Amino acid sequence: MTFEFSGALLRAVDNQRTLSVKANTLGEALTELKASYPQLGVILLDGSGRLRQAHRVFLNGELVTSPDRAMPLADDDQIEFLTAIAGG
């Protein structure tokens, strides 16, 4: 599967827009990504390992309303993270 990154997340993955990972679940994929890009885990995950609420997950172009680590993934899936930006 491929992961697409943009915005502030690009810094955490050495400015690579697309990364490929082999995993069966979102949790396995995140573990794999964190191993190569530790800062990504700090940005994406809270202290208990859940995705922070500031991030939206899109699977094959569709918003996943309640992503969890057990979410199954297939080899041809495309996952994109979008981060909400607050300002005043």
Salt bridges, closest charged atoms under 4 A:
ASP46 OD2 - ARG50 NE 3.87
